[in-house]
Amino acid sequence: MSTVLYEKKEYLRECKKGIGMEYRGTKSRTKSGKLCQKWASSVPHKPRFTPETNPKADLESNFCRNPDGDSLGPWCYTTDLSIRWEHCNIQDCSEECILCSGEDYRGKTSKTESGYTCQRWDSQKPHSHGYLPQHVCPFLPLCPSSLSPINIRLPEKYLEENFCRNPDGEPRPWCFTTNPTKRWEFCSIPRCTSEPPTIAEELTCATGDGSAYRGTIALTESGKTCQIWASQTPHKHSRTPENYPCKGLTMNYCRNPDNERQPWCYTTDPETRWEYCKVPSCGDEPSPDEPVIAPEVDCYVGNGQSYRGVTTETVSGKKCQSWSSMVPHSHKKTPQAFPYADLRRNLCRNPDEDRAPWCYTTDPSVRWEYCRVEKCPITPVEVKPDLHVKPVMPTAGSSIPEAEDCKLGSGTTYRGPTSMTALGVTCQAWSAMTPHQHSSFTPTTHSDKGLESNQCRNPDDDPNGPWCYTTDPNKKWDYCNIPDCGGVECGQPKEKPRRCFGRIVGGCKSKPHSWPWQISLRTSTHLHFCGGTLIKPQWVLTAAHCLERSNKPMAYKVYLGIHTELANEQSKQVRDLEKLILGPERADIALLKLASPAIINDKVLPVCLPKKDYIVPSGTECYVTGWGDTQGTGGDGVLKETGFPVIENKVCNRPEYLSGRVKDHEMCAGNIEGGTDSCQGDSGGPLVCYAQSTFILQGVTSWGLGCANPMKPGVYARVSKFVDWIDTQIKLNS
C-alpha cells in the first residue's frame, strides 16, 4: 500500500479540465465498465507507463490517468486480458449538463428551476439541514484548543459553495433556497448528449446495496407483485425511467434507483406503497438485517484478526466504506472473498492479517487507514518505583506539569515522554532522515515545538492530536495515543456500551450501567412511565409530553443509577423534583431540576450536550435506550439499547415516510424498513451519537407513527436547537 495515501492531501475533484492531464480523481473503471489494472502491476498487461517511469503523472493505485497527453482524456490498462487499455468516462468540469440523475454533476449552476438563488451548503440559514460539506465538531470541549470547529472534508458529496448537487438519490440536482418559505427545489440543468457510464450488471444476485442489480425478480419480501416503474397506478411517484435513465427501471423489476439499502419496488397493492424485494446476495454476504453486537470490551488482541467490535472510524476520523461497496474505492476484500472475516457493513476488520483492524475510507483521496480501536489491556507487571526520582512540582499558575503524559485540546502544547504510535511503532527522531526523509518538521524549522528527540508532538496543530514519523520503512507517519488531561466529565462511561445494532423492539439488552445518564421518570407511587437524560448533576432533560399528567413537581420522582425496571440495585439514587420547565414555543422538550444534585460516580454520569445548532450528518449511527415496550419480543425489565442511522429531515418528510410532519427543531432517526425504534416507555429518553470517544445527546425521544413500523422513522427533539435555552434556564433557576 502506497504511503502516499497517508499524506495529508487536499480534496480532489472528480472531473477533468481539458484533456485531463491534471485529473487526480479516483475513477477506476473504463467507459465500458471494465475495472482498471493497477499502474504498478504487470498483470494481465505489461504497462508502458508506470509510477517509476512517470513519477509526475501520479499513477496511483488503479485510478484513471492521462500520462501521455491522450487527446481523448484519461484512460487505464484494464483487468480484461482481451482489452489492453480503454478510455475512462470522466465528466468535464466546465460541462453544464448532467449524466443519469446528476449524481456526478460538478458544475456551477446555483439557481433553481423557479429562479431562486441556492443557499450555501455550509450555511444553516434560512434552512437547517444535514447535508454538510464539513464535519463540524459536535461538542466544544472535544474541539482543538482554539475551540474552532474540526473541519473534515466529506468529498464524496462535493457540496461546494451554493452549487446545485444531488447527494441523496433525487431524480436530478437540487439545492436549499435562500427563500425562507421555500425549503428546497430542483435545478434546471440539461442532460448531457454524451454517452452515460456503464456498469457491471448483476443479473442473478446483488452485492452491496444492489444498485447494479438488473435481474428479473418482481416480487417484494411479503410476496406482493411490483408496480411497473413507468406506471402511476396505483401509486403516483417520481421514480420513473425518465427521471432515472441509468437505473434500469424496465418493466416492474426490483431495482435500487435512489441509494436505498437494497432493491425495492412500488407494489400493486393500493394499501402498500412500496416494499423491499428479496433479491439473493451474491455469495455468503452477511445479511444487513443481522444485528451487530459488540464484545464486552471493544478492543483487539494481537493483530486484530479476531476483532468483532463495532468501530467504523479510522485513526484520522474518516468514516469507513462498506466492505460490499465499490464506491469510492474498488477492491477485492469482499464478504464473498473472505467469508470468515465477518465483513459486515462498514465495520473495522482485519481480513488479510495486517498489523491491526482497518477499513477502506469514504474519502476518495485516502484509500484505507487503520481504525481507531484500542489494543486490549494487558495485566501490568508490578515494577518497583525508583525512590531516587524527585517528584515534579507544578509551578505557580500552572495546573499541569510540563511533562504530564496527557494533552490539552489537540495537543499542540504536549511535551510528554510518549515516543510510540498508537499501533506500538517506535517514533523516528525528528532530526533524523532515516528511514523517512522530511523537511517539514525538524528541530531547526520548528525550534519551539519540542522536537528535540523522538517524542510524539503536534507541530502543525493536527486536530487528531500528536503524531510522529515512524521507524517502520513502510509507514511514514502515524498518530499517537495520548489521553486528555483530566478527561471529559460527561459522555464517557466507565462501562463501555455494547453499541448494539439489534433493536429495542427485539430485545437487545444493554450492559449494566453502560448508559449512566439514563434516568427513569416515575410517578409519585414509583411507577416508570418515561425516560430522561442527566445533563448536569441537578438537571435532567426529558420530553414535555411526559409531564402532561401534572404540572406539580411533587407528582414525579427520578431514579438514577439503575439497570432494571424493578430498581433493586444498591447503586440506585432517588430524587424528588424541585422544578418543571417546559420548552419554548410548545416544543416537546422539558427540563427537570432535582431537589438535590445526583452523586456522580461510575453508574451515574451526565451526558455531553452538543454544540449550538449542530446538525447531525445523515447516516450517522446513533443510539436510543430505555425500558420501553418490546411488544413481547424479549428484554422486558432491563435497560435496552438499539442503534440506527440519522435520516435527513428532507428525506424523512417525503410523502412515503412522514409527509412533511417533521419540523426544523426536530430530527429523524430509524431504519426505513421498520423493526428498530423506540417505543412507549422510552418517550423523553436519549438519542446519543458517538464522536471522538464521547457520547453526545443529540435528540430527546418525542413521537412516531406506531412502534417500529416500516417507513415511519422515530422523531426526536433536536437538542442542538435548545442549547441556549437550556443554559439560560439553568442559570435563572440555580
C-alpha positions in Angstrom: 0.0 0.0 0.0 1.4 3.3 -1.0 2.4 5.6 1.8 1.3 8.5 -0.4 -2.2 7.6 0.6 -1.5 8.6 4.2 -0.1 12.0 3.5 -2.4 15.0 4.2 -3.9 15.8 0.8 -6.3 18.4 -0.3 -9.7 17.5 -1.7 -9.6 16.2 -5.3 -12.3 16.9 -7.9 -13.9 14.0 -9.8 -14.0 15.9 -13.2 -11.4 16.8 -15.8 -10.2 20.1 -17.3 -9.3 19.9 -21.0 -7.8 16.6 -21.8 -7.5 15.7 -18.2 -3.7 15.5 -17.7 -4.2 17.1 -14.3 -7.0 14.7 -13.3 -6.3 13.2 -9.9 -9.7 11.7 -9.1 -10.5 8.1 -8.1 -12.5 6.8 -11.0 -11.2 3.2 -11.7 -13.5 1.8 -14.4 -13.4 2.4 -18.1 -16.3 3.7 -20.2 -17.4 0.1 -20.9 -17.3 -0.7 -17.2 -14.1 -2.7 -17.1 -12.0 -2.5 -13.9 -8.7 -0.8 -14.3 -5.4 -2.6 -13.7 -3.1 -1.1 -11.2 -0.4 1.0 -12.8 2.3 -0.7 -10.7 1.1 -4.2 -11.8 2.2 -6.2 -14.8 -0.8 -8.5 -14.7 -2.6 -9.1 -17.1 -0.8 -6.4 -19.2 2.8 -5.3 -19.1 2.5 -1.5 -18.9 4.5 1.1 -20.7 3.6 3.8 -18.2 4.3 3.1 -14.5 4.8 5.1 -11.3 8.6 4.7 -11.8 8.7 5.8 -15.5 6.2 8.7 -15.0 6.6 9.9 -11.4 4.8 13.2 -12.0 1.7 11.6 -13.5 0.5 10.4 -10.1 -0.1 6.9 -11.3 -1.6 5.8 -8.0 -3.5 2.6 -7.4 -5.7 1.8 -10.5 -7.1 5.3 -10.9 -7.8 6.7 -14.5 -5.0 9.0 -15.6 -3.6 10.6 -18.8 0.2 10.2 -18.5 0.8 10.6 -22.3 -1.5 13.6 -23.1 -4.1 11.5 -25.0 -6.4 13.9 -26.8 -9.5 11.9 -25.7 -8.7 12.1 -22.0 -7.8 9.8 -19.1 -7.5 6.1 -19.6 -6.2 3.0 -18.0 -5.0 -0.5 -18.6 -7.8 -3.0 -18.0 -8.0 -6.2 -16.0 -9.6 -7.8 -19.1 -6.9 -10.0 -20.8 -8.5 -9.3 -24.2 -8.6 -5.5 -23.9 -5.2 -3.9 -23.1 -6.5 -0.4 -22.4 -9.5 1.8 -22.7 -10.6 5.4 -22.1 -12.5 6.4 -18.9 -15.7 8.4 -18.8 -14.7 11.5 -16.8 -17.0 14.4 -16.9 -15.6 17.8 -17.9 -15.5 20.3 -15.0 -17.0 23.0 -17.1 -19.8 21.0 -18.6 -23.2 22.4 -17.5 -25.2 19.2 -18.1 -26.0 16.1 -16.2 -25.5 12.4 -16.9 -28.1 10.0 -15.4 -29.6 11.7 -12.4 -26.7 14.1 -11.9 -25.0 12.3 -9.0 -21.6 13.3 -10.5 -22.6 16.8 -11.6 -19.8 19.3 -10.6 -21.0 22.4 -12.5 -21.6 25.8 -11.0 -25.4 26.3 -11.6 -26.7 27.9 -8.4 -30.3 28.8 -9.2 -33.4 26.6 -9.0 -35.9 26.0 -11.8 -38.1 28.8 -10.4 -35.2 31.2 -10.2 -34.5 31.1 -6.5 -30.8 31.6 -5.5 -29.4 28.5 -3.8 -28.4 28.6 -0.1 -24.8 27.7 0.6 -24.3 24.1 1.7 -22.1 25.2 4.7 -24.9 27.6 5.9 -27.8 26.7 8.1 -29.8 29.9 7.2 -32.6 30.2 6.3 -32.9 26.4 6.3 -31.3 24.0 8.8 -30.2 20.7 7.2 -27.9 17.7 7.5 -26.1 17.9 4.1 -22.8 19.2 5.4 -19.6 19.8 3.3 -17.7 19.7 6.6 -18.0 17.6 9.7 -18.3 20.3 12.4 -17.1 19.5 15.9 -20.3 18.4 17.7 -19.1 19.2 21.3 -16.9 22.2 22.1 -14.6 20.6 24.7 -13.6 18.0 22.1 -12.6 20.7 19.6 -9.0 21.9 19.2 -7.7 24.3 21.9 -8.9 27.3 19.9 -12.5 26.0 20.2 -12.9 26.3 16.5 -14.8 23.5 14.6 -12.9 20.5 13.4 -13.2 20.6 9.6 -13.1 17.2 8.0 -13.9 17.3 4.3 -16.7 14.9 3.1 -15.6 14.9 -0.6 -18.0 12.2 -1.7 -20.9 14.7 -1.8 -19.0 17.6 -3.4 -21.2 20.2 -1.6 -19.3 23.2 -2.8 -20.5 26.8 -2.2 -24.1 27.0 -3.3 -23.9 24.9 -6.4 -26.7 22.5 -7.3 -25.9 18.9 -6.4 -27.6 15.5 -5.9 -26.3 14.0 -2.7 -29.3 11.8 -1.8 -30.6 10.0 -4.8 -33.2 12.5 -6.1 -34.1 12.5 -9.8 -31.7 15.4 -10.6 -29.6 18.1 -8.8 -31.3 20.4 -6.3 -30.5 22.9 -3.6 -31.9 24.5 -0.5 -33.1 28.0 -1.4 -32.5 31.4 0.1 -36.2 32.0 0.3 -37.4 31.3 3.9 -40.8 30.0 2.6 -39.3 27.6 0.0 -37.1 24.9 1.7 -35.6 23.3 -1.5 -36.2 22.9 -5.2 -34.8 21.1 -8.2 -32.4 23.0 -10.5 -32.9 23.2 -14.3 -29.8 21.6 -15.8 -30.0 19.9 -19.2 -28.9 16.3 -19.8 -25.6 15.7 -21.5 -25.6 14.4 -25.0 -22.5 12.2 -24.3 -22.8 8.5 -23.6 -23.7 7.7 -20.0 -21.4 5.5 -17.9 -21.9 1.7 -18.0 -21.9 -0.7 -15.0 -21.0 -4.3 -14.5 -24.6 -5.6 -14.3 -25.7 -8.3 -11.7 -28.4 -10.5 -13.2 -29.0 -13.3 -10.6 -27.9 -11.8 -7.3 -26.9 -8.5 -5.7 -23.9 -7.1 -3.9 -23.8 -4.2 -1.5 -27.0 -2.1 -1.8 -28.0 -3.8 -5.1 -27.6 -0.7 -7.2 -26.1 -2.8 -10.0 -28.8 -5.5 -9.9 -30.5 -5.8 -13.3 -32.3 -9.2 -12.8 -36.0 -10.0 -13.3 -37.3 -10.5 -9.8 -40.6 -8.6 -9.5 -41.9 -9.7 -6.1 -41.5 -8.0 -2.7 -40.4 -9.7 0.5 -44.0 -10.2 1.5 -45.0 -11.6 -1.9 -46.6 -8.6 -3.4 -46.3 -8.0 -7.2 -44.3 -4.9 -8.2 -45.9 -2.0 -10.0 -44.5 -1.1 -13.4 -42.0 1.8 -13.0 -43.5 3.7 -15.9 -47.0 3.4 -14.4 -48.6 5.8 -11.9 -51.2 3.3 -10.8 -52.0 2.5 -8.0 -49.2 4.7 -6.7 -48.1 8.1 -8.1 -44.3 8.6 -7.8 -41.2 10.2 -9.3 -39.0 7.1 -9.7 -39.7 6.8 -13.4 -37.4 5.7 -16.3 -37.4 9.3 -17.5 -36.2 10.7 -14.1 -33.7 7.8 -13.5 -32.4 6.9 -17.0 -29.4 4.9 -15.9 -31.0 2.8 -13.2 -32.5 0.0 -15.3 -36.2 0.8 -14.5 -37.6 -1.6 -17.0 -40.9 -3.4 -16.6 -41.7 -3.9 -12.9 -38.3 -5.5 -11.9 -36.9 -4.8 -8.5 -34.3 -2.0 -8.6 -32.5 0.5 -6.3 -32.5 3.8 -8.1 -32.1 6.1 -5.1 -29.5 4.7 -2.7 -31.8 2.6 -0.5 -30.3 -0.3 1.5 -31.4 -2.9 -1.1 -33.6 -3.3 -4.3 -37.3 -2.4 -3.9 -40.4 -1.5 -5.9 -43.8 0.1 -5.6 -46.4 -2.6 -5.2 -49.7 -3.2 -7.0 -51.4 -3.3 -3.6 -53.2 0.1 -3.1 -52.7 -0.2 0.7 -48.9 -0.8 0.5 -47.0 1.9 -1.3 -43.6 0.1 -1.6 -41.6 -2.7 -0.1 -38.1 -4.2 -0.3 -37.5 -7.2 -2.6 -36.0 -10.5 -1.6 -33.0 -10.5 -4.0 -30.4 -13.1 -3.0 -26.9 -11.8 -2.0 -24.0 -12.9 -4.2 -22.0 -15.5 -2.2 -22.2 -15.7 1.5 -22.6 -12.0 2.3 -23.9 -11.4 5.8 -27.5 -10.2 6.0 -27.7 -6.4 6.5 -30.6 -7.1 8.9 -28.4 -9.2 11.2 -27.8 -7.2 14.4 -24.2 -6.4 15.3 -23.4 -6.8 19.0 -20.1 -5.6 20.3 -18.0 -7.8 22.6 -17.7 -6.9 26.3 -14.7 -4.7 25.6 -14.3 -3.0 22.2 -10.6 -3.7 21.7 -8.4 -6.1 19.7 -5.9 -8.8 20.6 -2.7 -9.5 18.7 -3.1 -8.2 15.1 -6.9 -7.9 15.5 -7.8 -10.7 13.1 -10.4 -11.9 15.6 -11.8 -8.4 16.3 -15.6 -8.3 16.0 -16.3 -4.9 17.5 -18.5 -2.1 16.1 -15.9 0.7 15.4 -16.5 2.3 12.0 -14.0 5.1 12.1 -10.3 5.4 11.2 -7.4 6.8 13.3 -7.8 10.2 11.4 -11.6 10.3 11.9 -12.7 9.2 8.5 -15.8 7.1 8.1 -15.3 3.5 6.8 -16.6 2.4 3.4 -18.8 -0.7 3.4 -16.9 -3.9 2.5 -19.6 -4.8 -0.1 -19.4 -1.4 -1.8 -17.0 -0.4 -4.6 -17.5 3.3 -4.1 -15.4 5.3 -3.8 -12.7 2.5 -3.8 -12.8 -0.6 -5.9 -11.3 -3.6 -4.0 -11.2 -7.4 -3.6 -11.8 -7.6 0.2 -15.5 -8.5 -0.1 -17.7 -10.7 2.1 -17.7 -13.3 -0.6 -13.9 -13.4 -1.0 -13.4 -13.5 2.8 -16.5 -15.4 4.2 -15.0 -16.0 7.6 -13.7 -12.4 8.2 -17.2 -11.0 9.3 -17.1 -8.2 6.7 -20.4 -6.8 7.7 -21.5 -3.2 6.9 -18.5 -0.9 7.3 -17.1 -2.3 10.5 -13.4 -2.3 11.1 -11.9 -5.7 10.4 -8.6 -7.4 9.5 -9.3 -9.9 6.8 -5.7 -10.1 5.4 -3.5 -10.5 8.6 -2.4 -6.8 8.6 -1.0 -5.3 11.8 -4.3 -4.1 13.1 -8.0 -3.7 12.2 -8.5 -1.3 9.2 -11.0 -0.3 6.5 -11.4 1.4 3.2 -12.5 5.0 3.8 -15.3 7.1 2.3 -12.7 9.7 1.3 -11.8 9.2 -2.3 -8.3 10.7 -1.7 -7.5 8.2 1.0 -7.9 4.5 0.1 -7.6 2.9 3.5 -6.4 3.5 7.1 -6.1 1.7 10.3 -9.0 2.1 12.7 -9.4 3.9 15.9 -9.5 0.8 18.0 -7.5 0.3 21.2 -5.4 -2.8 21.9 -6.9 -4.9 24.7 -5.1 -4.1 28.0 -2.5 -6.5 29.3 -2.3 -7.0 33.0 0.7 -4.8 34.0 3.8 -6.2 35.7 4.4 -4.6 39.0 7.6 -2.5 38.9 9.4 -1.3 42.0 9.2 2.5 41.9 12.5 4.5 41.7 12.7 6.2 45.1 15.5 8.5 43.8 13.3 10.3 41.2 12.3 13.7 42.6 8.6 14.4 42.0 7.8 17.2 39.6 6.1 20.1 41.4 3.7 22.3 39.5 4.8 25.9 39.1 2.7 28.8 40.2 -0.3 29.4 38.0 0.2 26.0 36.3 -2.3 23.2 36.9 -0.5 20.6 34.7 3.3 19.8 34.9 5.0 20.4 31.6 5.9 16.7 31.1 2.5 15.4 32.1 1.6 12.4 29.8 -1.7 13.9 28.7 -2.8 16.5 26.2 -5.0 19.7 26.3 -7.2 20.2 23.2 -5.4 19.0 20.1 -2.1 18.6 22.0 -0.1 21.4 20.4 1.4 22.0 23.9 2.0 18.4 24.7 5.6 17.8 25.9 5.2 14.3 27.5 7.5 11.3 27.1 5.5 9.1 24.8 7.5 8.1 21.8 5.4 5.3 20.3 2.5 5.4 17.9 -1.0 4.1 18.6 0.0 0.8 16.9 3.1 0.4 19.0 5.7 1.5 16.5 8.7 3.5 17.8 8.9 7.1 16.6 11.7 8.3 14.4 13.7 11.2 15.8 12.5 14.5 14.4 16.1 15.4 13.4 16.7 12.0 11.7 16.2 11.4 8.0 16.1 7.6 8.1 14.0 5.7 7.3 11.9 8.7 6.2 13.3 11.9 4.7 11.4 15.0 5.5 11.9 18.8 5.6 8.7 20.0 7.1 9.2 19.4 10.9 12.7 19.4 12.4 14.2 21.0 15.5 15.6 23.6 13.1 12.4 24.5 11.3 10.3 24.4 14.4 12.5 25.2 17.3 9.6 25.9 19.8 7.6 22.7 19.1 9.5 20.3 21.4 11.1 18.3 18.5 14.4 17.7 20.3 14.1 13.9 20.5 11.6 11.3 19.1 8.6 12.0 21.4 5.1 12.4 19.9 4.3 16.1 19.2 1.8 18.1 17.2 3.8 20.8 15.5 1.1 21.5 12.8 -2.0 21.7 15.1 -3.4 18.5 13.6 -7.0 18.2 15.0 -6.5 14.5 15.7 -3.6 15.1 18.1 0.1 14.4 18.5 1.9 12.2 15.9 5.4 11.3 14.7 7.4 9.9 11.8 7.8 6.2 12.4 10.8 3.8 12.3 8.7 1.5 10.1 10.0 2.0 6.5 6.5 1.2 5.2 4.7 3.8 7.3 5.9 7.4 7.1 3.9 8.8 10.0 1.1 7.9 12.4 -0.8 9.3 15.3 0.0 8.6 19.0 -2.5 7.6 21.7 -2.2 10.5 24.2 -5.1 10.8 26.7 -6.8 14.1 27.5 -5.7 15.8 30.7 -8.4 15.3 33.4 -10.7 13.7 30.8 -14.2 15.0 29.9 -16.7 14.9 32.8 -19.5 13.8 30.6 -20.4 11.2 27.9 -17.6 8.7 28.7 -19.0 5.8 30.7 -16.5 3.6 32.5 -18.5 0.5 31.4 -18.3 0.6 27.6 -21.7 0.1 25.9 -22.4 -2.8 23.5 -23.4 -0.2 20.8 -25.8 -2.9 19.5 -27.4 -2.5 16.1 -30.1 -5.0 17.0 -33.4 -3.4 18.1 -35.3 -2.3 21.2 -38.4 -4.0 19.6 -36.4 -7.2 19.5 -34.7 -7.2 22.9 -31.1 -6.0 22.7 -30.2 -5.8 26.4 -27.6 -3.3 27.4 -24.7 -3.9 29.7 -25.5 -2.8 33.3 -24.6 0.9 33.8 -23.2 1.4 30.3 -25.5 4.3 29.7 -25.1 6.1 33.1 -27.0 9.2 32.1 -30.3 7.3 31.5 -32.9 8.1 34.2 -36.3 6.6 34.9 -39.1 9.2 35.3 -41.7 7.8 37.7 -45.0 8.7 39.3 -45.1 9.6 43.0 -46.0 5.9 43.5 -42.8 4.8 41.8 -44.2 3.5 38.5 -41.9 4.0 35.5 -43.6 5.8 32.5 -41.0 7.9 30.7 -37.2 8.2 30.2 -34.9 11.1 30.5 -31.2 12.2 30.5 -29.0 13.5 33.1 -27.2 16.6 31.7 -25.8 18.1 34.9 -25.7 16.8 38.5 -29.0 18.6 39.3 -30.7 18.7 35.9 -32.5 16.2 33.6 -33.8 16.7 30.1 -36.9 14.9 29.0 -40.0 15.3 26.7 -42.6 17.9 27.5 -45.4 15.4 26.8 -44.1 13.2 29.7 -45.3 16.0 32.1 -48.9 16.2 30.8 -50.3 14.3 33.8 -49.4 17.0 36.3 -47.7 20.4 36.4 -46.6 19.9 40.0 -43.1 18.7 40.8 -44.3 16.5 43.7 -46.1 14.3 41.2 -42.8 12.9 39.9 -39.7 11.1 41.0 -36.4 10.5 39.2 -34.5 7.2 39.5 -30.8 7.2 38.6 -28.1 4.5 38.6 -30.4 1.6 37.8 -30.3 -1.1 35.1 -33.6 -3.0 35.9 -37.0 -1.5 36.0 -37.5 -3.1 39.4 -34.7 -0.8 40.6 -33.4 -3.1 43.3 -29.7 -2.2 42.7 -27.6 -0.8 45.5 -26.4 1.9 43.1 -29.9 3.4 42.9 -30.4 7.1 43.6 -33.9 8.6 44.0 -34.6 12.3 43.8 -37.7 14.4 44.2 -38.2 17.3 41.8 -37.9 20.9 42.7 -39.0 22.5 39.4 -40.5 21.6 35.9 -39.6 23.9 33.0 -41.4 23.3 29.7 -39.6 24.0 26.4 -40.1 27.2 24.4 -42.9 27.6 21.8 -44.6 24.2 22.8 -41.5 22.2 21.7 -41.6 18.7 23.0 -38.7 19.2 25.4 -38.5 20.0 29.2 -36.0 20.5 32.0 -36.3 18.9 35.4 -34.5 20.3 38.4 -33.7 17.7 41.0 -34.4 18.6 44.7 -30.7 17.7 45.3 -27.8 17.0 43.0 -27.1 13.4 41.9 -23.9 11.9 43.2 -21.7 11.4 40.2 -19.9 8.1 40.0 -19.3 5.2 37.6 -23.0 4.4 37.5 -24.4 8.0 37.4 -22.8 10.3 34.9 -24.1 13.3 32.8 -24.1 13.1 29.0 -22.5 15.8 26.9 -24.6 18.5 25.2 -24.0 19.3 21.5 -22.6 22.5 20.0 -25.3 25.1 19.4 -27.2 24.5 16.1 -25.1 21.4 15.3 -26.8 19.3 12.6 -26.1 15.5 12.8 -25.0 14.4 9.3 -27.4 12.0 7.6 -26.4 8.4 8.1 -24.6 8.9 11.4 -25.1 5.9 13.6 -26.8 6.9 16.9 -28.4 5.0 19.9 -31.5 5.1 21.9 -32.0 3.5 25.3 -35.0 2.8 27.5 -37.2 0.3 29.4 -40.0 0.7 26.9 -42.4 -1.7 25.3 -40.8 -4.6 23.3 -44.1 -5.9 22.1 -43.4 -9.4 23.5 -40.1 -9.8 21.7 -37.9 -10.0 24.8 -35.7 -8.0 27.1 -38.5 -6.5 29.2 -37.5 -5.3 32.6 -33.9 -4.3 31.9 -32.5 -1.3 30.1 -32.4 -1.9 26.3 -30.5 -0.2 23.6 -30.6 0.0 19.8 -28.6 1.7 17.1 -29.8 3.1 13.8 -28.9 5.9 11.4 -30.0 9.5 11.4 -32.2 10.4 8.4 -32.1 13.9 7.0 -35.3 15.9 7.5 -35.7 16.4 3.8 -35.8 12.7 3.2 -38.0 12.0 6.3 -40.6 14.5 5.1 -41.1 12.7 1.8 -44.7 11.6 1.2 -43.9 7.9 1.6 -42.4 8.5 5.1 -43.7 11.2 7.4 -45.0 13.5 4.7 -43.9 16.9 5.9 -44.7 16.4 9.6 -41.1 16.9 10.9 -40.2 20.5 11.9 -36.7 22.1 11.8 -36.3 21.8 15.6 -36.9 18.1 15.3 -34.8 15.3 13.8 -35.5 11.8 12.3 -33.7 8.5 13.0 -34.5 4.9 12.4 -34.5 2.2 9.8 -36.9 2.8 7.0 -37.8 -0.9 6.8 -39.0 -0.9 10.4 -38.2 -3.3 13.2 -36.0 -0.8 15.0 -37.4 2.1 17.0 -38.0 3.5 20.5 -41.5 2.7 21.9 -43.9 3.7 24.7 -41.9 4.0 27.9 -38.9 5.4 26.1 -40.5 8.8 25.5 -38.3 11.5 26.8 -35.2 9.3 26.7 -31.9 10.0 25.0 -30.8 9.7 21.4 -27.0 9.8 21.7 -24.4 9.8 19.0 -20.7 8.8 19.4 -18.0 11.2 18.3 -14.3 11.2 19.3 -14.7 8.7 22.2 -17.6 10.6 23.7 -21.4 10.2 23.6 -23.3 13.4 22.9 -27.0 14.0 23.4 -28.5 14.9 20.0 -32.2 14.0 20.5 -35.0 13.6 23.0 -37.4 10.9 22.1 -40.6 12.6 21.0 -43.0 10.8 18.7 -43.6 8.4 15.8 -46.4 6.7 13.9 -46.8 3.5 15.7 -43.9 1.5 17.1 -41.1 0.3 14.7 -43.4 0.5 11.7 -41.9 0.3 8.2 -41.4 3.6 6.5 -42.2 5.5 9.8 -38.9 6.6 11.5 -38.9 8.0 15.0 -38.9 11.7 15.6 -36.8 13.4 18.3 -36.4 17.0 19.6 -33.2 18.3 18.2 -31.2 19.2 21.3 -28.7 21.5 19.5 -31.6 23.9 18.8 -32.2 24.3 22.5 -28.7 24.7 23.9 -29.1 28.4 24.5 -32.5 27.8 26.2 -31.0 25.1 28.4 -28.1 27.3 29.5 -30.4 30.2 30.2 -32.9 28.2 32.3 -30.2 26.6 34.4 -28.6 30.0 35.1 -32.0 31.5 36.0 -33.0 28.7 38.3 -29.8 27.8 40.0 
